[in-house]
Amino acid sequence: MLQDSVTGTEREVDVCITGEVGGHQVIVSIECRDHRRRADVTWVEQMAAKHDRLPTNALILASKSGFSKEARKVAKRYNTKTISFDEIEVTDYVSLLGANSSL
């Protein structure tokens, strides 16, 4: 649960990874989706808006069925990483979280 900076209410996040980098607290949030259809641009926009009001430093969206081309493009614009289950075995986690990440 993370606190919404506008409403002050607690918001549920699927996975929160917290750590310290350079003396600063860092929160990496992961939102997951398990639908038969690919994640679309609407879900990406919803998650970007949600995390804009949360203390998330990095957002990763995970979709079991993958992402539409437009959804990936919009996620990139929001500096949000996308990952689908078929990519997990070949994902370069160093590039996903950063070479100097302690997470």
C-alpha positions in Angstrom: 0.0 0.0 0.0 1.3 3.4 -0.9 -0.2 6.8 0.0 -1.8 8.9 -2.7 -0.3 12.4 -2.6 -3.6 14.0 -3.7 -6.2 12.2 -1.7 -4.1 10.9 1.2 -5.7 7.5 0.9 -3.8 4.2 0.7 -3.6 2.7 -2.8 -2.9 -1.0 -3.5 0.1 -1.8 -5.6 0.7 -5.4 -6.7 4.5 -5.4 -5.8 6.6 -2.8 -4.1 10.3 -3.1 -4.0 12.0 -0.7 -1.7 15.6 0.0 -1.2 18.2 2.7 -0.8 20.3 4.1 -3.6 22.9 6.8 -2.9 21.3 7.5 0.5 17.8 8.0 -1.0 14.9 5.7 -0.6 13.7 4.2 -3.9 10.4 2.5 -4.6 10.0 0.3 -7.7 6.3 -0.6 -8.2 5.2 -3.5 -10.3 1.6 -3.7 -11.5 0.5 -7.1 -12.9 -2.3 -8.1 -15.3 -3.6 -11.6 -16.0 -6.1 -11.2 -18.9 -6.5 -13.2 -22.1 -6.1 -10.1 -24.3 -2.9 -8.1 -24.6 -2.7 -5.1 -22.3 -3.8 -2.0 -24.1 -3.0 1.7 -24.0 -5.9 2.4 -21.7 -4.4 0.2 -18.9 -0.9 1.8 -19.4 -2.4 5.3 -19.1 -4.4 4.3 -16.0 -1.3 2.9 -14.3 0.8 6.0 -15.3 -1.9 8.3 -13.8 -2.1 6.2 -10.7 1.6 6.2 -10.1 2.0 9.8 -10.8 0.3 10.4 -7.5 2.2 7.7 -5.6 5.8 7.8 -4.4 6.9 5.4 -7.1 10.4 6.1 -8.5 10.2 3.4 -11.2 7.1 1.6 -12.6 7.1 -1.8 -14.3 4.0 -3.2 -15.9 3.7 -6.9 -16.3 1.1 -8.6 -18.5 0.7 -12.3 -18.9 -0.6 -11.9 -22.5 1.8 -9.1 -23.6 1.2 -5.6 -24.8 -0.2 -4.0 -27.9 2.2 -2.1 -30.0 0.5 1.2 -29.0 0.6 0.3 -25.3 4.4 -0.3 -25.5 4.9 3.0 -27.3 2.9 4.9 -24.7 4.6 3.1 -21.8 8.0 4.2 -23.2 6.8 7.8 -23.4 5.9 7.6 -19.6 9.3 6.0 -18.9 7.6 2.9 -17.8 9.0 -0.6 -18.4 6.9 -3.3 -19.8 7.4 -7.1 -19.4 5.3 -10.0 -20.5 5.6 -13.6 -19.3 7.1 -14.8 -22.6 10.0 -12.4 -22.1 10.9 -13.3 -18.5 13.5 -15.9 -19.4 15.3 -13.5 -21.7 14.9 -10.3 -19.8 18.1 -8.4 -18.9 17.2 -7.4 -15.4 20.3 -5.2 -15.2 19.0 -3.0 -18.0 15.5 -3.2 -16.5 16.5 -1.8 -13.1 19.8 -0.1 -13.9 23.4 -1.3 -13.8 24.0 0.3 -10.3 20.8 -0.9 -8.7 21.0 -2.5 -5.3 17.5 -3.9 -5.6 
